[in-house]
Amino acid sequence: MNDLENQAILILSCPDQRGIVAAVSGYLTDCGCNITESAQFDDLDTGLFFMRVQFDLGTATLGEIRTGFSPIARRFAMRAWDLKDATHAMRALILVSKTDHCLVDLLHRERMGTLRMDVRAIVSNHETTRPFADMYGKAFHHLPIGPEGKDAQEQALLRLIDQEAAELVILARYMQILSPSLVSALGTKAINIHHSFLPSFKGAKPYHRAFERGVKLIGATAHFVTEALDEGPIIDQDVARVDHTMTPKKLIEMGRDIERRVLARAVQDVIEHRVLINGVKTVVFR
């Protein structure tokens, strides 16, 4: 993407205090960089400050900026900060079971260049979505839960993640609960999508159960994966109004459309380094 050529992204969080913005912008200016986008947030409840700055490097290198910024990070006790190459296509694995709408949408957006990521492989516990991997020229890994059990399957998945040096793992309707050990190994690199009826309509056929209760809103939630099932820090959500004339089939169709859009937005925010963890919540700079 030409509009990002020679650009970098600085993300940070630290205790809120005077002078942070001036120090950051002043440092980048002194380095000959030109700030093209900047956003900040003061969390009054926690006393934490969050910032994302995108800038043109000019003649400086990412390494030089990183080295020179370290004293500023120490000065303001920045608990988390990083510098990213804005042109880098994040290496990703997509996990999916049988339902393919989110998978196909992500693959199409990657091909069209609207999602700046490099999908290294598709992983599934079923063979159902292999044709889409072939269609988009992606490696497909069938990792069923066999006689050896779930632990063996997850170990194979971890080896694949390491092999591909995956920076992002996308659960695109992957209908398996990840073990605590796998969640711990993934850290904050895994995101999931689910219908927003949870926890109201857990289990099988949530849209049918919602229809039976006469819901007036349906929606979807994209979040980071944690050990607490479907309760990780939320990245994106959306809803649609429904009424008594809509059948369960129509609710499913609408729900799937919301799911794919919400997941795509969440993935975009993550790969553009717009999401910062704030305890059990997120700060998302758009």
BELTAGI-V717288 format. One line per field, one symbol per residue. phi: phi as a letter, one per 20 degrees, with the letter a starting at -180 (. if undefined). burial: 1 if it has 16 or more other ideal C-beta (glycine too) atoms within 10 Angstrom, else 0. Layout:
# BELTAGI-V717288
phi: ???
burial: ???
This chain:
# BELTAGI-V717288
phi: .ffdgmdccdcbbagfafnfffffffffffenedfdbbbbbdeffdmddcbccdbefmefdfffffffegffffgdlffbbbdcffefeffcdddbddfdffgfffffffffnedebcfeadcbecegeggffffemdfccecfeegfnffffffffffffffelfebddeemeeceffgffgfffmdedcccbffffefcfnflfffffffemfdccabcdbfecffglcfgfdbbbcbecbfeeegffffffffffgffffffffffffeleddfcmeccddec
burial: 0001001111111101000100111011001010000101100000011111111110010000100010011001010010110101111111111011111111101100001111111111100010011001010010100000000011001001100101111111110101000110110011111111100010000110111000100111111111000101101101000100010000110111011111111111111111110100011110
